[in-house]
């Protein structure tokens, strides 16, 4: 694959059927513009780290009109891989019980693509637990990454006062950093699949809470 097959900001949407909640089906959508080499024939920039594995992790044969993406992939200005995991790619306690969570569709736009995604709105729970994971081999070795939850508190939100005040502006998307780590060096003989795991939970005080909307989790290089 040549560099002119990938846009500098490449967008990959890993998807699954809306009706197949537990399925592992996936699809990939890549938006690109032709990238012409300059007249002085300077070598093209290197391809993204482990891009073949990232693209192979998707099924090209699924009808995109029937899907919501569960994951987005792009490259930052430094050429490092970035990911956003949407709520359907996270393990959310009682997510499929409509008494506790409500799923709705919204538009997600970026410089290179636009897609409809699902967001998860917490209606009423006393045990909040959200877990996620990502194959660490897809991240650039030796680069420090941060994990950021993208959430919104609705005006009607309640139950976030104790034991820790969650003081966020209402009715707008906010990025909440929950940790950072350094991707390990890549070893040629290391065939074992390794994952970075992360969580967001509040279950110790038993307070009922609601009004939190989860858009997803961003894994990106720490600036």
C-alpha positions as CSV (number, residue, x, y, z in Angstrom):
1,X,0.0,0.0,0.0
2,X,1.4,3.4,-1.0
3,X,1.3,6.5,1.1
4,X,-1.0,8.2,-1.4
5,X,-3.6,5.6,-0.3
6,X,-3.8,7.1,3.2
7,X,-4.7,10.6,4.1
8,X,-2.6,12.3,6.8
9,X,-5.6,12.3,9.0
10,X,-6.9,8.8,8.3
11,X,-10.3,7.8,9.7
12,X,-11.1,4.2,10.3
13,X,-14.5,3.2,11.6
14,X,-14.7,-0.3,13.2
15,X,-18.4,-1.2,13.2
16,X,-20.9,-3.9,14.0
17,X,-24.6,-4.5,13.2
18,X,-27.0,-2.6,15.5
19,X,-28.9,-5.8,16.0
20,X,-25.9,-7.8,16.9
21,X,-25.1,-6.2,20.3
22,X,-22.7,-9.0,21.4
23,X,-21.2,-9.7,18.0
24,X,-17.7,-9.1,16.9
25,X,-18.4,-8.1,13.4
26,X,-16.3,-5.2,12.2
27,X,-16.0,-2.9,9.2
28,X,-13.5,-0.3,8.1
29,X,-14.0,3.0,6.3
30,X,-11.0,4.9,5.1
31,X,-11.3,8.4,3.7
32,X,-8.4,9.6,1.7
33,X,-7.2,12.2,-0.8
34,X,-4.5,11.6,-3.4
35,X,-1.2,12.8,-2.0
36,X,1.2,13.9,-4.7
37,X,4.9,13.8,-4.0
38,X,6.7,17.1,-4.3
39,X,8.7,17.9,-7.4
40,X,12.0,17.3,-5.7
41,X,11.1,13.7,-5.1
42,X,11.5,13.8,-1.4
43,X,10.7,10.4,0.2
44,X,7.1,10.0,1.4
45,X,6.4,10.0,5.1
46,X,6.4,6.6,6.7
47,X,3.2,4.6,6.9
48,X,1.4,4.5,10.2
49,X,2.6,2.1,12.9
50,X,1.1,-1.4,12.5
51,X,-1.5,0.0,10.0
52,X,-1.9,-3.5,8.4
53,X,-3.0,-5.0,11.7
54,X,-5.4,-2.2,12.3
55,X,-7.0,-2.5,8.8
56,X,-7.1,-6.3,9.0
57,X,-9.0,-6.0,12.3
58,X,-12.1,-5.0,10.2
59,X,-14.4,-6.8,7.9
60,X,-14.6,-4.9,4.5
61,X,-17.8,-6.7,3.5
62,X,-20.4,-5.4,5.9
63,X,-23.1,-2.9,4.6
64,X,-22.1,0.4,6.2
65,X,-25.7,1.7,6.0
66,X,-26.7,-0.8,8.7
67,X,-24.0,0.1,11.1
68,X,-23.0,2.4,13.9
69,X,-19.2,2.6,14.3
70,X,-17.8,1.4,17.6
71,X,-14.2,2.7,17.1
72,X,-12.5,5.5,15.2
73,X,-8.8,5.6,14.3
74,X,-6.7,8.6,13.1
75,X,-3.2,9.9,12.9
76,X,-2.1,13.0,14.7
77,X,0.2,15.7,13.3
78,X,3.2,13.8,14.6
79,X,2.2,10.6,12.8
80,X,1.2,8.7,15.9
81,X,-1.9,6.5,16.1
82,X,-4.9,7.7,18.0
83,X,-8.2,5.9,18.8
84,X,-11.6,6.7,20.1
85,X,-13.7,3.8,21.5
86,X,-17.4,4.6,21.3
87,X,-19.8,3.3,24.0
88,X,-20.7,0.1,22.1
89,X,-17.1,-0.9,22.3
90,X,-17.1,-0.5,26.1
91,X,-18.4,-2.8,28.8
92,X,-21.1,-0.8,30.6
93,X,-22.9,-2.5,33.5
94,X,-26.6,-2.9,32.7
95,X,-26.2,-1.1,29.4
96,X,-28.9,-3.1,27.6
97,X,-31.5,-2.5,30.3
98,X,-33.6,0.5,29.2
99,X,-34.5,1.3,32.8
100,X,-30.9,2.3,33.5
101,X,-29.5,3.4,30.1
102,X,-30.8,5.1,27.0
103,X,-29.0,4.8,23.7
104,X,-29.4,7.5,21.0
105,X,-27.7,8.4,17.7
106,X,-25.7,11.6,17.0
107,X,-23.4,12.8,14.3
108,X,-19.6,12.6,14.9
109,X,-17.6,14.8,12.5
110,X,-13.9,15.3,12.0
111,X,-11.7,16.8,9.3
112,X,-11.7,13.5,7.3
113,X,-15.0,11.8,7.9
114,X,-18.5,12.1,9.3
115,X,-20.5,9.2,10.8
116,X,-23.5,8.5,13.0
117,X,-22.5,7.1,16.4
118,X,-24.4,5.9,19.4
119,X,-24.0,7.5,22.8
120,X,-25.1,6.1,26.1
121,X,-27.1,8.2,28.6
122,X,-27.2,7.0,32.2
123,X,-30.8,7.2,33.5
124,X,-30.6,5.9,37.0
125,X,-28.2,3.5,38.7
126,X,-26.4,3.2,42.0
127,X,-23.6,1.1,40.6
128,X,-21.7,2.8,37.7
129,X,-19.0,0.7,36.0
130,X,-17.5,1.3,32.6
131,X,-14.6,-0.8,31.3
132,X,-12.6,-0.7,28.1
133,X,-9.5,-2.2,26.5
134,X,-7.3,-1.7,23.5
135,X,-4.7,-3.8,21.8
136,X,-1.4,-2.1,22.8
137,X,0.4,-3.2,19.7
138,X,-1.6,-0.7,17.7
139,X,0.0,2.2,19.6
140,X,3.3,3.7,18.7
141,X,6.1,2.0,20.8
142,X,7.7,4.3,23.4
143,X,5.2,7.0,23.1
144,X,3.4,8.4,26.2
145,X,-0.4,8.1,25.8
146,X,-3.3,9.5,27.8
147,X,-6.8,8.0,28.3
148,X,-9.6,10.5,28.2
149,X,-13.3,9.9,28.8
150,X,-15.6,12.2,26.7
151,X,-18.8,12.8,28.7
152,X,-21.6,15.3,29.3
153,X,-23.7,16.1,32.4
154,X,-27.2,17.0,31.4
155,X,-28.9,19.9,33.2
156,X,-31.1,17.3,35.0
157,X,-28.1,15.3,36.3
158,X,-28.2,14.2,39.9
159,X,-26.3,12.1,42.4
160,X,-22.8,13.3,41.7
161,X,-22.3,15.2,45.0
162,X,-20.7,12.5,47.2
163,X,-18.3,11.2,48.0
164,X,-16.5,13.4,45.4
165,X,-18.1,16.3,43.6
166,X,-18.1,15.9,39.9
167,X,-18.0,19.6,38.9
168,X,-18.4,19.8,35.2
169,X,-20.1,22.4,32.9
170,X,-23.6,21.2,32.0
171,X,-24.9,20.3,28.6
172,X,-21.5,20.3,26.8
173,X,-18.9,17.6,26.0
174,X,-16.1,17.5,28.5
175,X,-12.8,15.6,28.3
176,X,-11.9,13.9,31.6
177,X,-8.4,12.4,31.7
178,X,-8.3,9.2,33.8
179,X,-4.7,8.2,33.3
180,X,-1.6,8.1,31.2
181,X,1.0,5.4,30.3
182,X,3.9,4.8,28.0
183,X,3.5,2.2,25.2
184,X,6.1,-0.5,25.6
185,X,8.9,-1.0,23.0
186,X,8.0,-3.5,20.2
187,X,9.9,-6.8,20.4
188,X,10.3,-8.8,17.2
189,X,9.8,-12.1,19.1
190,X,6.9,-11.0,21.2
191,X,3.8,-12.7,19.8
192,X,1.6,-12.4,22.8
193,X,-1.4,-10.1,22.5
194,X,-1.3,-7.3,25.1
195,X,-4.0,-4.9,26.1
196,X,-4.3,-1.6,28.0
197,X,-7.3,-1.7,30.2
198,X,-9.1,1.3,31.8
199,X,-12.2,1.9,33.9
200,X,-14.6,4.5,35.1
201,X,-16.7,3.5,38.2
202,X,-18.6,4.8,41.2
203,X,-20.2,2.2,43.3
204,X,-19.0,2.6,46.9
205,X,-21.5,5.0,48.4
206,X,-24.7,3.5,46.9
207,X,-26.1,6.8,45.8
208,X,-28.5,6.7,42.8
209,X,-27.3,8.9,40.0
210,X,-28.3,9.9,36.5
211,X,-27.8,12.4,33.7
212,X,-24.3,11.3,32.6
213,X,-23.9,10.9,28.8
214,X,-20.9,8.9,27.5
215,X,-19.6,9.7,24.0
216,X,-16.5,7.5,24.2
217,X,-12.9,7.1,25.3
218,X,-9.9,8.7,23.5
219,X,-6.5,7.1,23.6
220,X,-4.0,9.6,22.2
221,X,-0.4,10.8,22.6
222,X,0.1,12.9,25.7
223,X,1.1,16.5,24.7
